[in-house]
């Protein structure tokens, strides 16, 4: 079933190519169905390599990727159904569907793509296509939100691209394993954290979310907040060494940044009157809580295997619940069955607040051990504060849905994202418990309205009002609520159902005085509503930005005027010189006979100097080395060192000559040094000696036994070590002069030890690819990166040599590559 994985992104891309056609209006609703089928049917751990795609793409699913693909595809299907039902026939619907499908393809691609290139291509495609969704309405607020979003997105993509390039350079592979990521330096980690923090909305890079969510159409807001911002969490889990090594410094950074984000977004969100802006700040706070969990996993790697699954399930709960809230806000504006819509929104809000027996309580139970079992008491207090703040935000969200449409449908009035739209005076003058008002709030449209008050926007009666077309969006929204209801029953336990029950009760008790004050004295809290506009930090720095803008503009004007005054005298002087008639010397020098003669004389002088003056070039030292076989300097290969000075602990073995009669003391004869070994051999036995330049090989037992008549003199020497750390290991390509010097032997506590595998680098991988290609194994393009084709070539070479095809790069592989055919 792995063949389904490429279709996850290919189907939305193909649908986007025909989205402008009027017969393709239904494609956004079904384009993510193959992704859901693949998430439920493709086995975990299996992958599919496509060497012809990009630099060698690999598609697969692990446990974390499967969870992300399930909730992402479900949310895209629900949002696509809502888009088809509510936006068909609206202006520029074809353009919206095109960007919607492109963003869907990028989001799904980066989940199933297991290589660095696929992740970046999907991330860039999703980010740039979302810009078209943000500015779809084309009004001033949408264009401003799109500008802020585009600037931050391009900066994030640049940082992410640099980080992924550094990861590929450090690990030598575009599909790095968690063990390879241990070698990442701080710069690569910093760029990775910065590039994905923008998409996650961590403070102070969160300013695009509260601007983009209310500006975009409802389906786009649902996937922006529910699915797209979760890719930052997936990227951190995939490309950081989570669970492999402790990173306390980066872990603390995630913890403090996440807490700052959660505690900063909650009070600002409570003050908002636009429900979409409030939900945007709620998403910022929840991403901060997920960042805290990730930071604790980096500090304590032993908790990562269990915490990663809990964090992924928590992200899935938040995606489905937050996407359902955004889609429900859209249904409150245009659909019928307002009682069902309002009841569903209340249920989703309770789930987001993590009240007992809800999916939020079960999802919080999965990450609660990571947060509560920490040794930091202040962290537990901070997390408890975020829980109370989230409950208050959901209460405020339900309160913001009480707007009543004058036509009879209980809908939310459109608000300017940057303005204060709370009708304070009107709300203060009306009674809260009104029969018709409560009926319109909880009932079905204008069911309790008085005669003559019903009707649609065109003026018709309520009895003849057809069901709005947007009501068909309930087909995708109601199953979403069903999944949220089933979440605690399928994935939870009775213990998990009562998570944070005390904190929720405390939040309710603390909210009672505020609710009473809001009911009795609405004007007392009216000044606080929308006191902080969306894009909070941008509003604070706006005066500074305006000052900088005017300062730069006046500086440019001043520079231009000053340069004009200074350049005027110089321009006049140059004009005067240009108008002066040429002198006799100028005429003579520019005449052809004189100029040509000078040119010929200079060229003749240069030719004569080149022929007469000798050129001495430095003569490089010649090193006698077998170019056909790479050299491995090792103390155990004595024959290979015949052309070079022997090591101090080399052993000289020679036949014992007969004692000379003229020399009574044979021990007084000088012993031949390592370089004099050929002269010390007896001519009679030299023919039987092994050739010095031949490759070394282990002797058979019968070959190593010496005849009784043969006497050997062994020069005394120190105990030979296993290997010599000072001896380099040289690996090179026989057909070129390129080589890589490696350290096969290292000293550990004064004891030399051999390494099993060399550190990967682009130069080493490039030479391996060249050797494999010379031996007839296709490694793909010689780019110095370990891709699927290079791994397959290594496995083919290992199979050909009769060893286990692991595809790993070890010194044993390099030794076998150096062996002649």
VOGU-3710 file (C-alpha; in Angstrom, 3 decimals, decimal comma):
1> xxxxxxxxxx> 0,000/0,000/0,000  3,000/2,314/-0,036  2,008/3,396/-3,555  -0,704/5,513/-1,888  1,864/7,797/-0,248  2,836/9,774/-3,396  -0,866/10,237/-4,171  -1,326/12,048/-0,851  0,240/15,185/-2,359  -0,204/14,381/-6,068
11> xxxxxxxxxx> -4,020/14,397/-5,996  -4,353/17,924/-4,520  -1,657/19,209/-6,904  -3,475/17,742/-9,884  -6,782/19,132/-8,649  -5,205/22,593/-8,228  -4,246/22,583/-11,914  -7,956/22,397/-12,875  -9,436/24,339/-9,948  -10,306/27,354/-12,109
21> xxxxxxxxxx> -12,641/25,265/-14,258  -16,293/25,628/-13,340  -16,808/21,841/-13,243  -14,081/21,403/-10,596  -15,958/23,166/-7,788  -16,200/19,903/-5,781  -12,465/19,015/-5,703  -11,577/20,741/-2,370  -13,986/18,420/-0,566  -12,409/15,147/-1,761
31> xxxxxxxxxx> -8,757/15,960/-2,499  -7,623/14,919/1,009  -9,471/11,571/0,974  -6,418/9,620/-0,366  -4,396/11,003/2,540  -6,880/9,636/5,071  -6,941/6,254/3,298  -3,138/6,120/3,319  -2,990/7,066/6,993  -5,307/4,188/7,878
41> xxxxxxxxxx> -3,896/1,509/5,553  -0,132/2,021/5,013  1,874/-0,041/7,549  4,092/1,833/9,962  7,775/1,810/9,092  7,406/1,055/5,376  8,697/3,582/2,852  8,760/4,189/-0,885  11,811/5,685/-2,627  11,434/7,752/-5,793
51> xxxxxxxxxx> 15,010/8,451/-7,001  13,787/10,495/-9,976  11,868/13,016/-7,831  13,834/16,049/-6,615  17,130/14,794/-5,107  15,682/11,378/-4,369  12,403/11,553/-2,454  11,359/9,081/0,207  7,756/8,697/1,352  6,835/6,835/4,513
61> xxxxxxxxxx> 4,978/6,899/7,802  6,214/6,477/11,335  4,026/6,549/14,457  4,185/10,331/14,826  3,637/10,926/11,112  0,596/8,649/11,072  -1,083/10,611/13,879  -0,370/13,907/12,140  -1,632/12,612/8,784  -4,894/11,311/10,307
71> xxxxxxxxxx> -6,018/14,517/12,002  -4,645/16,756/9,215  -6,503/14,910/6,453  -9,739/14,849/8,478  -9,581/18,586/9,055  -8,812/19,328/5,400  -11,807/17,201/4,325  -14,159/19,017/6,724  -12,819/22,431/5,684  -13,056/21,457/2,006
81> xxxxxxxxxx> -16,716/20,487/2,400  -17,379/23,811/4,118  -15,577/25,678/1,310  -17,562/23,893/-1,399  -20,867/24,518/0,397  -20,339/28,144/1,404  -18,128/29,678/-1,277  -19,526/28,301/-4,505  -20,752/31,160/-6,624  -18,842/33,816/-4,682
91> xxxxxxxxxx> -16,362/36,116/-6,440  -12,943/34,595/-7,182  -13,954/31,160/-5,935  -11,681/29,515/-8,515  -8,691/31,430/-7,198  -9,569/30,443/-3,638  -9,866/26,764/-4,580  -6,485/26,885/-6,336  -4,640/28,283/-3,321  -6,637/26,025/-0,991
101> xxxxxxxxxx> -5,576/22,886/-2,880  -1,951/24,010/-3,190  -1,745/24,641/0,553  -3,341/21,242/1,158  -0,773/19,534/-1,083  2,140/21,207/0,691  0,817/20,368/4,148  0,261/16,695/3,325  3,542/16,402/1,396  5,740/17,484/4,275
111> xxxxxxxxxx> 4,060/14,916/6,550  4,628/11,858/4,325  7,982/13,067/2,961  10,815/11,546/4,999  13,694/13,493/3,407  14,835/17,054/3,977  14,004/18,264/0,484  10,410/17,002/0,598  9,837/18,677/3,956  11,123/22,031/2,695
121> xxxxxxxxxx> 9,225/21,873/-0,615  5,996/21,060/1,201  6,622/23,765/3,791  7,312/26,424/1,134  4,344/25,376/-1,017  2,011/25,498/1,979  3,342/28,831/3,270  3,273/30,726/-0,029  -0,142/29,363/-1,039  -1,614/30,419/2,293
131> xxxxxxxxxx> -0,810/34,019/1,411  -3,463/33,809/-1,319  -5,952/32,558/1,274  -5,182/35,379/3,722  -5,678/38,188/1,181  -8,662/36,567/-0,555  -11,176/39,200/0,573  -8,966/41,986/-0,803  -9,950/44,647/1,754  -7,532/46,808/3,694
141> xxxxxxxxxx> -7,321/44,564/6,755  -6,729/41,485/4,596  -3,929/43,155/2,644  -2,286/44,363/5,856  -2,519/40,877/7,368  -1,120/39,402/4,163  1,851/41,771/4,238  2,755/40,823/7,805  2,223/37,134/7,052  4,334/37,194/3,881
151> xxxxxxxxxx> 7,287/38,984/5,486  7,440/36,561/8,419  6,843/33,512/6,212  9,654/34,368/3,787  12,032/34,954/6,689  11,025/31,627/8,224  11,537/29,763/4,953  14,992/31,293/4,533  16,020/30,228/8,053  14,539/26,754/7,568
161> xxxxxxxxxx> 16,319/26,317/4,225  19,677/27,212/5,782  19,009/24,836/8,683  18,126/21,905/6,422  21,198/22,517/4,253  23,386/22,478/7,361  21,723/19,268/8,533  22,430/17,611/5,168  26,034/18,846/5,250  26,633/17,661/8,810
171> xxxxxxxxxx> 25,003/14,251/8,520  25,935/13,608/4,888  22,394/12,466/4,103  19,045/13,947/3,099  17,304/11,258/5,173  19,140/11,617/8,496  18,456/9,210/11,328  18,010/10,377/14,945  21,534/9,110/15,656  22,912/11,331/12,875
181> xxxxxxxxxx> 21,194/14,417/14,315  23,282/14,200/17,476  26,141/15,825/15,545  24,185/19,053/14,836  25,815/22,249/16,030  24,102/25,150/17,766  23,811/27,254/14,600  21,826/24,598/12,735  19,537/24,077/15,744  19,042/27,838/16,148
191> xxxxxxxxxx> 18,032/28,258/12,492  15,677/25,286/12,725  14,030/26,630/15,878  13,710/30,139/14,413  12,321/28,998/11,071  9,582/26,874/12,639  8,813/29,226/15,546  7,187/31,643/13,082  4,753/28,988/11,897  4,100/27,874/15,493
201> xxxxxxxxxx> 3,310/31,435/16,543  5,651/31,686/19,516  5,988/35,154/21,052  7,118/37,575/19,619  6,701/35,910/16,196  2,973/35,339/16,725  1,698/38,647/15,357  0,570/37,201/12,020  -1,959/34,782/13,552  -4,476/37,258/15,082
211> xxxxxxxxxx> -4,287/39,297/11,870  -4,502/36,469/9,327  -7,237/34,356/10,947  -10,014/36,975/10,938  -8,969/38,203/7,473  -9,067/34,786/5,779  -12,309/33,000/4,861  -13,675/30,516/7,382  -12,314/27,296/5,742  -8,864/28,839/5,446
221> xxxxxxxxxx> -8,898/29,967/9,074  -9,811/26,435/10,179  -6,829/24,790/8,454  -4,462/27,645/9,269  -5,086/27,316/12,994  -5,826/23,612/13,167  -3,388/21,959/10,755  -0,747/24,297/9,357  0,725/25,606/12,584  1,221/21,994/13,765
231> xxxxxxxxxx> 3,890/21,384/11,112  6,333/23,315/13,304  5,882/20,710/16,023  6,372/17,906/13,488  9,557/19,525/12,165  11,030/19,858/15,650  10,215/16,257/16,514  11,682/15,027/13,227  14,881/17,058/12,882  15,946/17,683/16,484
241> xxxxxxxxxx> 17,769/14,878/18,359  14,766/14,314/20,621  15,356/11,311/22,841  18,942/10,773/21,658  20,906/13,344/23,651  20,095/15,904/26,328  20,003/19,525/25,186  19,342/21,392/28,439  20,070/24,833/27,012  17,673/24,510/24,078
251> xxxxxxxxxx> 15,164/22,738/26,304  15,052/25,666/28,716  14,624/28,025/25,774  11,549/26,084/24,635  10,159/25,993/28,185  10,469/29,736/28,807  9,358/30,695/25,286  6,329/28,396/25,568  5,309/29,731/28,970  5,740/33,328/27,817
261> xxxxxxxxxx> 3,580/32,570/24,766  0,804/30,868/26,750  0,637/33,454/29,530  0,915/36,389/27,109  -1,797/35,290/24,672  -4,486/34,398/27,230  -5,319/37,866/28,660  -5,203/39,512/25,240  -7,550/36,889/23,819  -10,053/37,359/26,653
271> xxxxxxxxxx> -10,354/41,053/25,790  -11,316/40,420/22,143  -14,862/40,715/20,857  -14,308/39,066/17,479  -14,549/35,296/18,041  -12,076/34,549/15,239  -9,456/36,804/16,835  -10,117/35,177/20,206  -9,623/31,719/18,697  -6,385/32,891/17,088
281> xxxxxxxxxx> -4,956/33,935/20,458  -6,178/30,632/21,894  -4,143/28,789/19,245  -1,082/30,840/20,171  -1,472/29,855/23,823  -1,922/26,155/23,040  1,177/26,100/20,831  3,056/27,629/23,753  1,977/24,727/25,976  3,154/22,235/23,339
291> xxxxxxxxxx> 6,505/24,040/23,166  6,886/23,636/26,939  6,334/19,883/26,582  8,901/19,668/23,800  11,411/21,577/25,889  11,045/19,119/28,780  11,643/16,273/26,334  14,901/17,903/25,231  16,007/18,295/28,855  15,159/14,687/29,807
301> xxxxxxxxxx> 15,607/12,406/26,753  14,423/9,292/28,612  10,809/10,549/28,635  10,785/11,304/24,905  9,378/7,984/23,542  6,177/8,206/25,591  5,909/12,001/25,668  6,203/12,281/21,870  3,104/10,118/21,324  1,188/12,074/23,977
311> xxxxxxxxxx> 2,221/15,360/22,406  1,136/14,194/18,940  -2,277/13,104/20,276  -2,656/16,433/22,055  -1,886/18,212/18,772  -4,540/16,077/17,064  -7,131/16,972/19,714  -6,351/20,662/19,352  -6,489/20,513/15,539  -9,907/18,847/15,391
321> xxxxxxxxxx> -11,391/20,999/18,161  -10,013/24,319/16,955  -10,909/23,557/13,345  -14,445/22,699/14,455  -14,710/25,995/16,374  -13,697/28,040/13,321  -16,076/26,157/11,038  -18,828/26,558/13,636  -18,305/30,321/13,663  -18,893/30,290/9,917
331> xxxxxxxxxx> -22,034/28,222/10,317  -23,354/30,698/12,908  -23,157/33,345/10,226  -24,883/31,675/7,307  -26,354/28,234/8,052  -29,666/27,088/9,416  -30,301/24,796/12,405  -28,821/27,352/14,751  -29,668/25,299/17,825  -27,509/22,431/16,569
341> xxxxxxxxxx> -24,720/24,819/15,630  -24,712/26,573/18,988  -24,843/23,293/20,887  -21,912/21,966/18,892  -19,896/25,111/19,547  -20,535/24,829/23,289  -19,402/21,197/23,216  -16,218/22,104/21,316  -15,495/25,000/23,654  -15,820/22,716/26,688
351> xxxxxxxxxx> -13,439/20,276/25,035  -10,936/23,044/24,365  -11,175/24,092/28,010  -10,370/20,462/29,012  -13,395/20,057/31,249  -13,897/16,552/32,692  -15,275/13,816/30,390  -14,139/15,715/27,276  -11,445/15,027/24,702  -9,431/17,923/26,087
361> xxxxxxxxxx> -9,182/16,216/29,482  -7,963/12,974/27,879  -5,446/14,766/25,666  -4,177/16,784/28,635  -3,779/13,538/30,572  -1,305/12,312/27,920  1,145/15,172/28,514  0,348/15,892/32,164  3,048/13,540/33,548  5,671/15,479/31,610
371> xxxxxxxxxx> 4,442/18,796/32,979  3,531/17,819/36,546  6,312/15,373/37,371  8,932/18,050/36,843  11,065/19,130/39,800  10,184/22,779/39,188  7,263/23,874/41,348  6,999/27,175/39,502  6,422/25,278/36,248  3,430/23,459/37,716
381> xxxxxxxxxx> 1,954/26,766/38,881  2,470/28,327/35,449  0,824/25,386/33,668  -2,138/25,588/36,085  -2,495/29,284/35,218  -2,658/28,456/31,506  -5,434/25,919/32,198  -7,529/28,488/34,064  -6,880/31,106/31,378  -7,972/28,721/28,606
391> xxxxxxxxxx> -11,249/28,040/30,437  -11,911/31,782/30,722  -11,153/32,272/27,028  -13,726/29,651/26,072  -16,317/31,306/28,321  -15,575/34,594/26,600  -15,880/32,861/23,210  -19,373/31,557/24,010  -20,349/35,019/25,262  -19,174/36,588/21,968
401> xxxxxxxxxx> -21,593/34,346/20,002  -24,729/35,985/21,439  -25,135/38,488/18,591  -28,596/38,304/17,040  -29,157/38,912/13,360  -32,091/41,184/12,669  -33,354/38,902/9,922  -34,143/36,123/12,340  -31,044/33,932/12,114  -28,821/33,954/15,185
411> xxxxxxxxxx> -25,526/34,815/13,566  -22,350/36,634/14,443  -21,942/40,132/13,115  -18,796/40,683/11,056  -16,210/42,683/12,975  -13,329/44,738/11,862  -10,237/42,891/13,148  -8,639/46,127/14,152  -11,633/47,911/15,597  -13,833/47,828/18,649
421> xxxxxxxxxx> -17,199/46,432/17,569  -18,792/45,751/20,927  -22,254/47,376/21,005  -21,881/48,453/24,615  -24,690/50,993/24,940  -27,253/48,754/23,232  -26,230/45,731/25,303  -26,532/47,754/28,495  -30,096/48,805/27,788  -31,564/45,357/26,994
431> xxxxxxxxxx> -32,708/42,754/29,430  -30,681/39,567/29,398  -33,502/37,058/29,992  -35,809/37,722/27,078  -38,015/34,949/25,714  -37,536/35,666/22,022  -33,863/36,436/22,496  -33,202/33,151/24,282  -35,300/31,312/21,733  -33,350/32,767/18,844
441> xxxxxxxxxx> -30,107/31,950/20,671  -30,873/28,270/21,357  -33,645/27,619/18,855  -33,900/27,189/15,137  -33,661/30,638/13,584  -36,829/32,754/13,910  -38,900/29,964/15,373  -40,131/32,123/18,313  -40,278/35,405/16,446  -43,485/37,375/16,365
451> xxxxxxxxxx> -45,515/37,524/13,203  -43,957/39,855/10,722  -40,537/39,759/12,327  -39,242/36,693/10,509  -37,890/36,608/7,090  -34,699/36,409/5,213  -32,425/39,170/4,060  -34,444/39,705/0,905  -37,592/40,435/2,850  -39,455/37,160/2,415
461> xxxxxxxxxx> -41,305/35,412/5,209  -39,613/32,908/7,398  -41,980/30,124/6,397  -40,893/30,389/2,788  -37,214/30,823/3,551  -35,249/27,969/1,975  -32,451/26,274/3,847  -29,280/28,238/3,153  -26,784/26,565/0,884  -24,157/26,856/3,609
471> xxxxxxxxxx> -26,219/24,439/5,703  -24,675/21,656/3,605  -21,421/22,468/5,418  -22,933/20,614/8,372  -22,148/17,420/6,438  -18,484/17,924/7,229  -18,840/19,678/10,574  -21,134/17,244/12,397  -18,788/14,216/11,907  -15,979/16,400/13,228
481> xxxxxxxxxx> -17,932/16,929/16,437  -18,615/13,192/16,545  -14,879/12,476/16,507  -14,345/14,938/19,357  -17,066/13,146/21,352  -15,597/9,704/20,627  -12,050/10,790/21,448  -12,301/10,248/25,244  -14,225/7,001/24,787  -11,701/5,440/22,392
491> xxxxxxxxxx> -8,394/6,846/23,621  -9,188/7,646/27,240  -9,822/5,884/30,513  -11,915/6,794/33,566  -8,782/8,141/35,200  -8,103/10,440/32,270  -11,684/11,735/32,158  -11,236/13,704/35,395  -7,975/15,449/34,517  -7,636/18,942/36,062
501> xxxxxxxxxx> -11,139/18,789/37,522  -10,075/20,982/40,450  -8,547/23,619/38,219  -11,655/23,730/36,046  -13,818/24,150/39,134  -11,547/26,918/40,379  -11,764/28,667/37,016  -15,548/28,490/37,171  -15,669/29,937/40,683  -13,329/32,794/39,744
511> xxxxxxxxxx> -15,388/33,545/36,629  -18,677/33,942/38,540  -17,961/37,486/39,848  -16,856/38,641/36,412  -19,981/37,155/34,819  -22,252/38,838/37,369  -20,506/42,161/36,798  -20,851/41,752/33,026  -24,573/41,079/33,406  -25,363/43,832/35,919
521> xxxxxxxxxx> -22,882/46,512/34,869  -21,868/45,939/31,259  -20,435/49,444/30,961  -17,895/48,707/33,712  -16,078/46,219/31,501  -16,847/47,868/28,185  -13,672/49,955/28,218  -11,541/46,791/28,403  -13,101/45,108/25,377  -10,822/45,413/22,317
531> xxxxxxxxxx> -8,480/47,677/24,258  -5,605/45,708/22,690  -5,965/45,353/18,970  -4,991/42,235/17,002  -1,320/42,173/16,185  -0,615/43,575/19,639  3,144/44,032/19,380  2,823/45,618/15,958  0,538/48,258/17,435  3,143/48,993/20,107
541> xxxxxxxxxx> 5,979/49,388/17,639  3,909/51,153/15,015  5,023/54,640/16,207  8,632/53,501/16,078  8,149/52,067/12,613  6,492/55,275/11,410  9,301/57,356/12,895  11,901/55,171/11,253  10,054/55,387/7,958  9,879/59,200/8,008
551> xxxxxxxxxx> 13,491/59,439/9,211  14,667/57,280/6,331  12,593/59,251/3,840  13,919/62,632/4,971  17,460/61,249/5,135  17,240/60,162/1,518  15,877/63,559/0,502  18,650/65,342/2,420  21,318/63,151/0,873  19,995/63,795/-2,602
561> xxxxxxxxxx> 19,908/67,577/-2,110  23,402/67,650/-0,519  24,894/65,476/-3,231  23,285/67,658/-5,873  24,876/70,799/-4,381  28,293/69,135/-4,155  28,124/67,587/-7,601  27,131/70,786/-9,391  30,664/72,425/-9,322  32,292/69,135/-10,292
571> xxxxxxxxxx> 29,856/68,689/-13,149  30,562/72,184/-14,402  34,337/71,587/-14,268  34,043/68,343/-16,224  31,833/70,048/-18,798  34,419/72,814/-19,208  37,209/70,276/-19,724  35,117/68,380/-22,230  34,514/71,543/-24,257  38,249/72,549/-24,328
581> xxxxxxxxxx> 39,836/71,884/-27,762  42,457/69,113/-27,789  46,143/70,096/-27,711  48,842/69,180/-30,267  50,143/66,406/-27,966  46,720/64,817/-27,807  46,431/64,855/-31,571  49,854/63,305/-32,043  49,281/60,538/-29,477  45,895/59,615/-30,934
591> xxxxxxxxxx> 47,183/59,499/-34,490  47,311/55,951/-35,904  51,021/55,778/-36,917  52,286/56,738/-33,457  49,700/54,728/-31,466  50,149/51,665/-33,679  53,905/51,832/-33,429  53,800/52,027/-29,633  51,473/49,054/-29,482  53,672/46,915/-31,753
601> xxxxxxxxxx> 56,789/47,859/-29,779  55,238/46,864/-26,437  54,047/43,513/-27,821  57,499/42,780/-29,329  59,175/43,550/-25,988  56,836/41,191/-24,139  57,516/38,357/-26,627  61,286/38,799/-26,365  61,140/38,800/-22,564  59,074/35,618/-22,588
611> xxxxxxxxxx> 61,657/33,879/-24,793  64,791/35,136/-23,073  63,981/35,205/-19,368  63,995/31,638/-17,961  61,132/30,529/-15,819  61,956/28,303/-12,897  59,185/26,130/-11,648  59,344/24,273/-8,332  59,788/20,546/-8,817  57,349/18,684/-6,576
621> xxxxxxxxxx> 58,604/15,730/-4,622  57,614/12,442/-6,125  55,964/9,937/-3,883  56,088/6,389/-5,128  52,597/5,159/-4,470  50,468/2,637/-6,207  47,837/4,793/-7,903  45,612/1,836/-8,605  45,171/0,921/-4,964  44,409/3,445/-2,213
631> xxxxxxxxxx> 46,942/3,353/0,603  45,972/2,654/4,191  48,814/3,534/6,500  48,764/0,918/9,242  51,442/-0,656/11,425  50,219/-4,142/10,529  50,870/-3,740/6,778  54,652/-3,759/6,741  55,059/-4,526/3,007  53,064/-1,422/2,045
641> xxxxxxxxxx> 55,582/0,787/3,850  58,633/-0,353/1,908  58,946/2,906/-0,032  58,577/5,098/3,066  60,653/5,297/6,261  59,704/2,547/8,640  58,006/3,224/11,933  60,187/3,216/15,030  58,683/-0,027/16,234  59,062/-1,878/12,923
651> xxxxxxxxxx> 60,267/-5,449/13,004  63,158/-6,588/10,763  63,212/-10,286/9,984  66,163/-11,713/8,062  67,933/-15,060/7,719  70,697/-15,612/10,276  74,014/-15,494/8,378  76,844/-17,852/9,295  79,338/-16,336/11,721  82,413/-15,019/9,993
661> xxxxxxxxxx> 85,740/-16,411/11,072  87,285/-12,981/10,965  84,656/-11,638/13,300  84,866/-13,481/16,630  81,937/-11,598/18,096  78,889/-11,911/15,832  76,865/-9,704/18,132  79,194/-6,793/17,395  78,000/-6,643/13,806  75,703/-3,702/13,183
671> xxxxxxxxxx> 72,095/-4,660/12,790  70,533/-3,557/9,552  67,977/-0,771/9,986  64,511/-0,898/8,515  65,633/0,903/5,349  68,558/-1,492/4,893  66,451/-4,637/5,056  66,874/-5,637/1,370  70,706/-5,461/1,725  70,733/-7,691/4,794
681> xxxxxxxxxx> 69,031/-10,572/2,979  71,107/-13,431/1,757  71,156/-13,584/-2,078  70,457/-17,276/-1,969  67,174/-16,812/-0,135  66,111/-13,551/-1,766  64,197/-15,317/-4,483  61,965/-16,986/-1,942  61,232/-13,749/-0,056  57,858/-12,118/-0,643
691> xxxxxxxxxx> 57,638/-9,154/-3,011  57,658/-5,967/-0,966  55,193/-4,070/-3,162  52,609/-6,855/-3,203  49,468/-6,380/-1,125  49,656/-7,900/2,311  47,597/-10,996/3,098  47,433/-13,378/6,048  49,672/-16,424/5,731  48,268/-19,910/5,767
701> xxxxxxxxxx> 49,381/-22,135/8,630  51,558/-24,270/6,379  53,188/-21,167/4,915  53,978/-19,632/8,294  55,830/-22,712/9,591  59,579/-22,408/9,110  61,905/-25,249/8,231  64,196/-26,419/11,012  67,246/-25,379/9,002  66,034/-21,810/8,712
711> xxxxxxxxxx> 67,129/-19,512/11,513  65,530/-16,085/11,919  66,952/-13,103/13,797  64,244/-10,848/15,175  65,245/-7,335/16,130  64,013/-6,613/19,664  61,235/-3,968/19,829  58,464/-2,750/22,083  55,049/-4,419/22,225  53,205/-3,654/19,018
721> xxxxxxxxxx> 49,934/-1,705/19,677  46,603/-2,596/18,069  46,810/0,543/15,913  48,722/3,794/15,734  46,688/7,037/16,223  49,372/8,971/14,339  48,964/6,888/11,194  46,283/8,405/8,907  43,841/6,418/6,846  43,843/7,693/3,248
731> xxxxxxxxxx> 40,885/6,954/0,998  40,958/8,192/-2,547  39,623/7,610/-6,017  42,027/5,673/-8,235  41,205/7,661/-11,378  41,721/11,090/-9,826  43,912/12,890/-7,339  41,109/13,443/-4,836  41,570/11,854/-1,464  40,235/12,071/2,083
741> xxxxxxxxxx> 42,441/11,634/5,133  40,593/9,961/8,005  41,478/8,833/11,507  40,810/5,128/11,885  42,623/4,840/15,185  41,957/7,110/18,159  43,467/7,219/21,607  41,037/6,635/24,470  42,619/7,043/27,911  46,014/6,393/26,376
751> xxxxxxxxxx> 44,873/3,160/24,683  44,627/3,098/20,872  41,301/1,855/19,569  40,040/1,298/16,050  36,889/2,992/14,791  34,208/0,981/13,024  32,822/3,842/10,930  34,289/7,154/9,745  32,598/10,524/10,303  30,503/11,368/7,246
761> xxxxxxxxxx> 31,342/14,388/5,137  30,484/15,564/1,638  34,019/14,878/0,390  33,973/11,272/1,676  30,503/10,563/0,254  31,602/12,046/-3,086  34,603/9,686/-3,261  32,420/6,722/-2,303  30,003/7,613/-5,089  32,915/7,864/-7,545
771> xxxxxxxxxx> 34,277/4,444/-6,516  30,837/2,834/-6,707  30,266/4,302/-10,152  33,680/3,015/-11,307  32,770/-0,483/-10,061  29,492/-0,476/-12,015  27,060/0,351/-9,205  24,908/3,396/-9,970  24,930/5,740/-6,927  22,931/8,470/-8,604
781> xxxxxxxxxx> 24,260/12,012/-9,124  27,706/12,637/-7,632  26,563/15,351/-5,203  28,171/14,229/-1,940  24,792/13,460/-0,304  23,536/10,083/0,875  20,254/9,591/-0,936  18,159/6,501/-1,612  20,076/5,682/-4,822  23,442/5,869/-3,060
791> xxxxxxxxxx> 22,161/3,607/-0,279  20,901/1,108/-2,888  24,281/1,160/-4,653  26,079/0,435/-1,355  23,704/-2,445/-0,646  24,285/-3,821/-4,144  28,051/-3,655/-3,685  27,808/-5,390/-0,311  25,618/-8,122/-1,790  28,092/-8,587/-4,628
801> xxxxxxxxxx> 30,914/-9,010/-2,095  28,949/-11,549/-0,072  28,318/-9,468/3,046  25,143/-8,317/4,736  23,599/-5,452/2,702  23,154/-2,891/5,474  23,849/0,194/3,360  26,005/1,639/6,163  29,307/3,427/5,535  32,027/1,736/7,578
811> xxxxxxxxxx> 35,782/1,302/7,337  35,141/-2,259/6,193  33,211/-0,853/3,226  36,078/1,522/2,426  38,589/-1,365/2,604  36,520/-3,403/0,186  36,124/-0,455/-2,172  39,904/-0,097/-2,235  40,474/-3,735/-3,141  41,305/-4,289/-6,810
821> x> 38,833/-6,286/-8,844
//
